[in-house]
Amino acid sequence: MKKLTSILAAILIIGLVLTGCENKQEADKTQEPEKAPVTALDKIKKAGEISIATNPDYPPFETIDDQGNVIGFDIDLSTAVAKELGVSPKFVKMSFDTIITAVKNGQTDLGVSAFSITEERKQSIDFSDPYYSSSQVIMVLEDSGFTVKEDLAGKIIAVELSTTGADAAKTITDAQVKAVDDYNVATMMLKNGSAHAVVLDAPIAAEYVSRYNFVVLESPESCH
């Protein structure tokens, strides 16, 4: 949005300069009505599709089924939005830390991947209205012996790059935070013992807990 505003301002400035250079004869001519600027929505409708960046690593919001299809709550929501616009959704899989850049650069029209709304992110991209409330939690092996956040002081904490979970992990005293490309890698680190915990969104943690011998620590609110 900031980039678009800058471009429009430049066009307006050029228009004013040209107007100042007109002679009286030209000024008396009937001017043709100006064309409305082409919006992002106009471009999407003309193309007949909306490109949507997503990192299918956040069940139940976005994940990949056995047939290789991207599925999940965010996917259903995005598909409904596309239908409302009268276009087809085109989902583009990429790592979470590249989605915002892809949207800003116009590589995709939209980014949908269980985003938390933060003040820092709002400086560079626009968000929809929030549609889900969540928090960050700490996930550990069931038999790890860890019961509270304080037990993990100085331990290895796996997180996904550029997530709010990565920020929350820094609140653990002397934590050795290891940022990886996706939560599949982070959970693998937890399973094989190369990490003591993973910090992630509560609903995503619940999905992993249902699949593996993981548990969420008590008092997760201390890691919001």
C-alpha positions as CSV (number, residue, x, y, z in Angstrom):
1,M,0.0,0.0,0.0
2,K,2.8,2.4,0.7
3,K,4.4,1.7,-2.7
4,L,1.1,2.3,-4.4
5,T,0.6,5.6,-2.6
6,S,4.1,6.8,-3.6
7,I,3.4,6.0,-7.3
8,L,0.0,7.9,-7.2
9,A,1.7,10.9,-5.6
10,A,4.3,10.9,-8.4
11,I,1.6,10.8,-11.0
12,L,-0.2,13.7,-9.4
13,I,3.0,15.8,-9.2
14,I,3.7,15.2,-12.9
15,G,0.2,16.2,-13.7
16,L,0.5,19.5,-11.9
17,V,3.8,20.3,-13.6
18,L,2.2,19.7,-17.0
19,T,-0.8,21.8,-16.2
20,G,1.5,24.7,-15.3
21,C,3.2,24.5,-18.7
22,E,-0.1,24.7,-20.7
23,N,-0.7,27.8,-22.8
24,K,-4.1,29.6,-22.8
25,Q,-5.2,28.0,-26.1
26,E,-4.6,24.5,-24.8
27,A,-6.2,25.3,-21.5
28,D,-9.4,26.3,-23.3
29,K,-9.7,23.0,-25.0
30,T,-12.2,20.5,-23.6
31,Q,-10.2,18.0,-21.6
32,E,-11.0,14.3,-21.8
33,P,-12.0,12.7,-18.5
34,E,-9.2,11.0,-16.8
35,K,-9.2,7.2,-16.6
36,A,-9.6,5.7,-13.2
37,P,-6.3,4.1,-12.0
38,V,-6.1,0.4,-12.4
39,T,-6.3,-1.3,-9.0
40,A,-4.9,-4.6,-7.8
41,L,-8.4,-6.0,-7.8
42,D,-8.9,-4.9,-11.4
43,K,-5.7,-6.8,-12.4
44,I,-6.8,-9.9,-10.5
45,K,-10.2,-10.0,-12.2
46,K,-8.7,-9.4,-15.6
47,A,-6.3,-12.3,-15.0
48,G,-9.1,-14.5,-13.8
49,E,-7.2,-15.8,-10.8
50,I,-5.7,-14.7,-7.5
51,S,-2.2,-16.0,-6.6
52,I,-2.0,-16.9,-2.9
53,A,1.4,-17.6,-1.2
54,T,1.2,-20.1,1.6
55,N,3.5,-22.3,3.6
56,P,1.5,-25.6,4.0
57,D,3.2,-26.4,7.3
58,Y,0.5,-25.2,9.7
59,P,-2.2,-27.9,10.3
60,P,-5.1,-27.4,10.6
61,F,-4.7,-24.0,8.8
62,E,-2.7,-25.2,5.8
63,T,-1.1,-28.6,5.1
64,I,-0.7,-31.1,2.3
65,D,-2.9,-34.2,2.0
66,D,-1.9,-37.7,0.8
67,Q,-2.6,-36.7,-2.8
68,G,-0.3,-33.6,-2.6
69,N,-3.1,-31.1,-2.4
70,V,-2.9,-28.0,-0.2
71,I,-5.8,-28.2,2.3
72,G,-6.9,-26.5,5.5
73,F,-9.0,-23.8,7.1
74,D,-7.0,-20.9,5.5
75,I,-7.2,-22.7,2.1
76,D,-11.0,-23.0,2.4
77,L,-11.3,-19.4,3.4
78,S,-9.1,-18.2,0.5
79,T,-11.0,-20.3,-2.0
80,A,-14.3,-18.8,-0.7
81,V,-12.8,-15.3,-1.2
82,A,-11.7,-16.1,-4.7
83,K,-15.2,-17.4,-5.5
84,E,-16.7,-14.2,-4.2
85,L,-14.4,-12.3,-6.5
86,G,-15.3,-14.5,-9.5
87,V,-11.8,-15.8,-10.0
88,S,-9.8,-19.0,-9.4
89,P,-7.4,-19.4,-6.5
90,K,-3.8,-20.3,-7.4
91,F,-1.8,-21.5,-4.3
92,V,1.9,-20.9,-4.4
93,K,3.9,-22.9,-1.9
94,M,6.9,-21.2,-0.3
95,S,8.8,-20.9,3.0
96,F,7.1,-18.8,5.6
97,D,9.9,-16.2,5.8
98,T,9.6,-15.4,2.1
99,I,5.8,-14.8,1.9
100,I,5.7,-11.2,3.0
101,T,8.5,-10.3,0.5
102,A,6.6,-12.1,-2.2
103,V,3.4,-10.1,-1.5
104,K,5.3,-6.8,-1.3
105,N,7.1,-7.4,-4.6
106,G,3.9,-8.4,-6.4
107,Q,5.1,-12.0,-6.9
108,T,1.7,-13.0,-5.4
109,D,-1.5,-11.2,-4.7
110,L,-2.1,-12.5,-1.2
111,G,-0.3,-14.3,1.6
112,V,-2.3,-16.8,3.7
113,S,-0.3,-18.8,6.3
114,A,-1.6,-18.5,9.9
115,F,-0.1,-15.0,10.2
116,S,-0.1,-13.3,13.6
117,I,-0.8,-9.6,13.3
118,T,2.1,-7.6,14.7
119,E,3.0,-3.9,14.6
120,E,6.2,-4.6,12.8
121,R,4.4,-6.5,10.0
122,K,1.8,-3.8,9.7
123,Q,4.5,-1.4,8.7
124,S,5.0,-3.2,5.4
125,I,1.8,-5.1,4.6
126,D,-2.0,-4.8,5.1
127,F,-3.9,-7.5,7.0
128,S,-7.5,-8.7,6.8
129,D,-9.6,-8.4,9.9
130,P,-8.5,-11.1,12.4
131,Y,-10.5,-14.3,12.2
132,Y,-8.8,-16.5,14.8
133,S,-7.3,-15.8,18.3
134,S,-4.3,-17.8,19.3
135,S,-1.2,-17.8,21.5
136,Q,2.3,-19.2,21.5
137,V,3.0,-22.4,23.5
138,I,5.9,-24.6,24.3
139,M,5.8,-28.2,23.0
140,V,8.1,-30.9,24.4
141,L,8.4,-34.7,24.4
142,E,5.9,-36.4,26.7
143,D,8.7,-38.0,28.8
144,S,11.1,-35.1,28.7
145,G,10.6,-34.2,32.4
146,F,10.0,-30.5,31.5
147,T,6.9,-29.1,33.1
148,V,7.2,-25.3,33.0
149,K,8.9,-22.7,30.8
150,E,11.7,-22.1,33.5
151,D,12.8,-25.8,33.1
152,L,14.1,-24.9,29.6
153,A,16.6,-22.3,30.7
154,G,19.7,-22.8,28.6
155,K,18.1,-25.5,26.4
156,I,17.9,-25.8,22.6
157,I,14.6,-24.4,21.3
158,A,13.5,-25.1,17.7
159,V,11.4,-22.5,16.0
160,E,10.4,-21.6,12.4
161,L,12.1,-18.6,10.8
162,S,10.4,-15.2,11.0
163,T,7.5,-16.4,13.2
164,T,6.1,-15.0,16.4
165,G,7.2,-18.3,17.9
166,A,10.8,-17.3,17.2
167,D,10.2,-14.1,19.1
168,A,8.5,-15.8,22.0
169,A,11.4,-18.4,22.3
170,K,13.8,-15.5,23.1
171,T,11.9,-14.9,26.4
172,I,13.2,-18.3,27.7
173,T,16.3,-17.6,29.8
174,D,19.6,-18.3,28.0
175,A,17.7,-20.3,25.4
176,Q,19.7,-21.6,22.4
177,V,17.1,-20.7,19.7
178,K,17.5,-22.7,16.5
179,A,15.5,-21.2,13.6
180,V,14.7,-23.6,10.8
181,D,12.7,-23.4,7.5
182,D,9.6,-25.1,8.7
183,Y,7.9,-26.9,11.6
184,N,8.3,-30.3,10.1
185,V,12.1,-29.8,10.6
186,A,11.5,-28.4,14.1
187,T,9.4,-31.3,15.2
188,M,11.9,-33.8,13.7
189,M,14.5,-32.1,15.8
190,L,12.3,-32.6,18.9
191,K,11.7,-36.2,18.1
192,N,15.4,-37.1,17.5
193,G,16.6,-35.2,20.5
194,S,18.5,-32.4,18.7
195,A,16.1,-29.9,20.3
196,H,14.5,-29.8,23.8
197,A,11.3,-27.9,22.8
198,V,9.5,-26.2,19.9
199,V,7.6,-22.9,20.3
200,L,4.6,-22.5,18.0
201,D,1.0,-21.5,17.8
202,A,-1.4,-23.4,20.1
203,P,-3.7,-24.9,17.5
204,I,-0.8,-26.1,15.4
205,A,0.8,-27.6,18.5
206,A,-2.5,-29.4,19.2
207,E,-2.4,-31.0,15.8
208,Y,1.2,-32.3,16.4
209,V,0.3,-33.5,19.9
210,S,-2.5,-35.6,18.3
211,R,0.0,-37.3,16.0
212,Y,3.1,-37.8,18.1
213,N,4.2,-38.3,21.8
214,F,4.4,-34.5,22.4
215,V,2.8,-32.5,25.2
216,V,2.3,-28.8,25.7
217,L,3.7,-27.4,28.9
218,E,1.5,-26.0,31.7
219,S,1.0,-22.3,31.9
220,P,1.7,-21.6,28.2
221,E,0.4,-18.0,28.6
222,S,3.9,-17.2,30.0
223,C,5.2,-17.6,26.4
224,H,2.7,-15.3,24.6
